[in-house]
Amino acid sequence: MMGQTFRFETGAVSHTGVVRDHNEDSCLSEPDAGLWVVADGMGGHHGGEYASGLIVEHLGSIGLPSSAPDLQARFVERVARANEQIHTHGAQVGATIGSTVVALLAFEQHYACVWSGDSRVYMIRDGQLTQLSRDHTEANELLDRGAITQEEADNWPRKNVITRAIGVSAEINLDHRYGTLRNRDTFVLCSDGLTAHVEDAEILEIARKHQPQRACDQLLDLTLERGATDNTTVMIVRAFDKTEVGPITNIFELPEKGA
């Protein structure tokens, strides 16, 4: 990509797990386009695989963007197309079909995290792990409204009930978070099959210690050892700075409508 100041090393793994008999997760790595995606489908064997697979299929045609806003616009447009098809298909078969999506977008020195649902993206920087996404779950919505405490949210009986997903309604509802890349920034994208069994501190330890693919393999092995009750997908992306990058203004965020 012209003007690209970072190169990326990527690892990825996706597994059915120990309990499930099929894998409804899908993932995509397009480093030349600056795009990495994890999608966790729901709606049964055909519905979940269909939904997550369709999202990845549409995003696989993203091409090479000319700018950070162009990359984000291409991403949103393709997710919207996938949403329409999934929603229509669900209505036709009389079922609720959908998929979470979490994505890392990178152009030059800029990155964006985009998500819907409870698949996550973490960043490791200066030896610290930060969850960049916030789970779209019933428990978190109640917590945000002050209806329950953090302790109650941690033990909420409907903890896995998500409040957003691609395909379940006519319009998409994505959250975004923006930042500026630094040398050796490491991003971990995953479905909730990983975080159901592996603590944040363990993710940090393994991802810091190993190259991305080795780290993905070890995180999956740990999940399988602990029962892997769900499909598990892990993608790790490490950025390497090609040049000395000074202070800049992030241009990734698209202007507000009407601006």
C-alpha positions in Angstrom: 0.0 0.0 0.0 1.5 3.4 -1.0 2.5 5.4 2.0 2.2 2.5 4.4 4.6 3.0 7.3 3.9 -0.3 9.1 4.2 -3.9 8.2 2.1 -6.5 10.0 2.7 -10.0 11.2 -0.5 -12.1 11.7 -1.4 -15.3 13.3 -4.9 -16.9 13.3 -6.6 -20.1 14.4 -10.3 -21.2 14.5 -11.6 -24.4 16.1 -14.9 -26.1 16.7 -14.1 -26.7 20.3 -14.8 -29.7 22.4 -18.6 -29.5 22.8 -20.0 -28.1 19.5 -20.2 -30.3 16.4 -19.6 -27.5 13.9 -17.8 -24.1 13.7 -20.0 -21.0 13.3 -16.9 -18.7 13.5 -15.2 -17.1 10.5 -12.2 -14.9 10.2 -10.3 -12.9 7.6 -6.8 -11.5 7.3 -6.1 -9.0 4.5 -2.9 -7.2 5.6 -2.4 -5.5 2.2 -5.8 -3.8 2.7 -5.2 -3.2 6.4 -8.1 -5.4 7.5 -8.5 -8.2 10.1 -11.9 -9.7 11.1 -13.4 -12.2 13.5 -17.1 -13.1 13.2 -19.1 -15.4 15.5 -22.3 -16.6 14.0 -25.5 -17.6 15.7 -28.7 -19.3 14.5 -27.8 -23.0 14.4 -25.7 -25.0 12.1 -26.7 -23.4 8.8 -27.7 -20.0 10.1 -24.6 -19.2 12.1 -22.1 -20.4 9.5 -24.1 -18.6 6.8 -24.1 -15.3 8.7 -20.4 -15.2 9.7 -19.3 -16.6 6.4 -21.3 -14.0 4.4 -19.7 -11.2 6.4 -16.2 -12.5 5.6 -17.2 -13.1 2.0 -18.3 -9.5 1.5 -15.3 -8.1 3.3 -12.9 -10.2 1.3 -13.7 -7.9 -1.7 -12.6 -4.7 0.1 -9.7 -4.0 -2.2 -6.9 -1.4 -1.5 -8.2 1.8 0.1 -6.8 5.2 -0.8 -7.2 6.7 2.7 -8.2 5.8 6.3 -11.8 7.2 5.8 -12.0 5.3 2.5 -11.1 2.0 4.2 -13.7 2.6 6.9 -16.4 3.5 4.4 -15.6 0.3 2.3 -15.8 -1.7 5.5 -19.2 -0.3 6.6 -20.7 -0.6 3.1 -19.8 -4.3 2.9 -21.0 -5.1 6.4 -24.3 -3.3 5.5 -24.7 -5.4 2.4 -24.0 -8.6 4.4 -26.5 -7.4 7.1 -29.2 -7.0 4.5 -28.7 -10.4 3.1 -28.6 -12.1 6.5 -31.7 -10.3 7.7 -33.6 -11.2 4.5 -32.5 -14.8 4.8 -33.6 -15.0 8.4 -37.1 -13.7 7.5 -37.4 -16.2 4.7 -36.6 -19.2 7.0 -38.4 -17.8 10.0 -35.4 -17.8 12.3 -33.2 -15.2 14.1 -29.8 -15.4 12.3 -26.9 -13.2 12.9 -23.2 -12.8 13.7 -21.0 -10.7 15.9 -18.2 -8.9 14.1 -15.0 -7.4 15.4 -12.4 -5.8 13.1 -9.1 -4.0 13.1 -8.6 -1.5 10.3 -5.2 0.0 9.7 -4.0 2.7 7.2 -0.6 4.3 7.5 -0.2 5.3 11.1 -3.9 5.1 11.9 -6.0 2.3 13.3 -9.7 1.8 14.0 -11.5 -1.0 15.9 -15.1 -1.7 14.8 -17.4 -4.1 16.4 -21.0 -5.3 17.0 -21.6 -8.0 19.7 -19.3 -9.6 22.2 -16.4 -10.7 20.1 -13.4 -8.6 21.4 -10.3 -6.7 20.3 -7.5 -6.1 22.8 -4.4 -4.1 22.4 -1.0 -4.8 24.0 1.2 -1.7 24.4 4.0 -1.0 26.8 3.4 -4.4 28.4 -0.2 -3.6 29.2 -3.4 -5.3 27.9 -6.3 -3.1 27.1 -9.7 -4.2 25.9 -10.6 -1.7 23.1 -14.0 -3.1 22.4 -16.9 -3.1 24.9 -19.2 -6.2 24.9 -22.7 -5.5 23.6 -24.4 -7.6 26.2 -27.5 -7.3 28.4 -25.3 -7.2 31.5 -23.2 -4.2 30.2 -26.3 -2.3 29.1 -27.8 -2.7 32.6 -24.4 -1.7 34.1 -24.2 1.4 31.9 -27.7 2.5 33.0 -26.8 2.0 36.6 -29.4 -0.7 37.1 -26.8 -3.2 38.4 -23.3 -3.1 39.9 -20.1 -4.4 38.4 -20.2 -7.4 40.7 -23.8 -8.2 39.6 -22.8 -7.8 36.0 -19.9 -10.2 36.4 -22.3 -12.8 37.8 -25.3 -11.9 35.6 -27.3 -15.1 34.8 -27.9 -14.0 31.2 -24.3 -12.9 30.9 -24.0 -14.2 27.3 -27.1 -12.5 25.9 -25.9 -10.1 23.3 -27.8 -6.9 22.4 -26.2 -6.3 19.0 -25.3 -8.5 16.0 -25.1 -8.2 12.3 -28.2 -9.5 10.5 -30.7 -9.5 13.4 -32.3 -6.1 12.4 -32.6 -4.1 9.2 -30.0 -1.5 10.2 -26.4 -2.1 11.4 -25.3 -0.6 14.7 -21.5 -0.5 14.9 -19.2 0.9 17.6 -15.8 2.4 16.6 -12.6 3.3 18.5 -9.7 5.1 16.9 -6.0 5.5 17.6 -2.5 5.9 16.3 -0.2 2.9 15.8 3.1 2.5 17.6 6.0 0.1 16.9 5.2 -3.4 18.1 1.6 -2.7 19.0 -0.1 -6.0 19.2 -3.9 -6.6 18.7 -5.8 -9.7 19.8 -9.1 -10.3 18.1 -11.2 -13.2 19.4 -14.6 -14.8 19.7 -16.1 -15.3 23.2 -15.0 -19.0 23.0 -11.6 -17.8 24.1 -12.6 -15.4 26.8 -15.0 -17.9 28.4 -11.9 -20.0 29.4 -8.8 -17.8 29.3 -8.2 -14.8 31.6 -6.9 -11.4 30.3 -3.6 -11.9 32.2 -3.1 -15.2 30.4 -3.8 -13.6 27.0 -1.2 -10.9 27.8 1.4 -13.3 29.0 1.2 -15.6 25.9 0.8 -12.9 23.3 3.8 -11.0 24.6 6.0 -14.1 24.9 5.5 -15.6 21.4 5.2 -14.7 17.7 1.6 -14.2 16.6 0.9 -17.7 15.2 2.6 -19.5 18.0 0.6 -17.4 20.5 -2.7 -18.2 18.7 -1.9 -21.9 18.9 -1.0 -21.7 22.6 -4.2 -19.8 23.4 -6.3 -22.4 21.6 -4.5 -25.3 23.3 -5.3 -23.7 26.7 -8.9 -23.2 25.7 -9.2 -26.9 24.6 -7.5 -28.1 27.8 -10.2 -26.2 29.8 -13.2 -27.7 27.9 -13.7 -25.4 25.0 -17.5 -25.2 25.3 -17.8 -23.0 22.3 -16.2 -22.4 18.9 -12.9 -20.5 19.4 -11.3 -18.1 17.0 -8.1 -16.1 17.8 -6.3 -13.7 15.6 -3.1 -11.8 16.7 -1.7 -8.8 14.7 1.6 -7.2 15.5 2.6 -3.9 13.9 6.2 -3.0 13.0 7.1 0.6 12.3 9.1 1.1 9.1 9.9 4.7 9.9 10.3 7.1 12.7 6.8 8.5 13.2 6.4 11.8 14.9 3.2 13.2 16.6 0.3 13.3 14.1 -3.4 14.0 14.1 -5.5 10.9 13.6 -7.5 11.2 10.4 -9.3 7.8 10.6 -12.6 9.0 12.0 -15.1 9.9 9.3 -16.6 13.4 9.5 -20.0 13.6 11.1 -22.9 13.6 8.6 -23.7 17.1 7.5 -20.3 18.4 8.5 
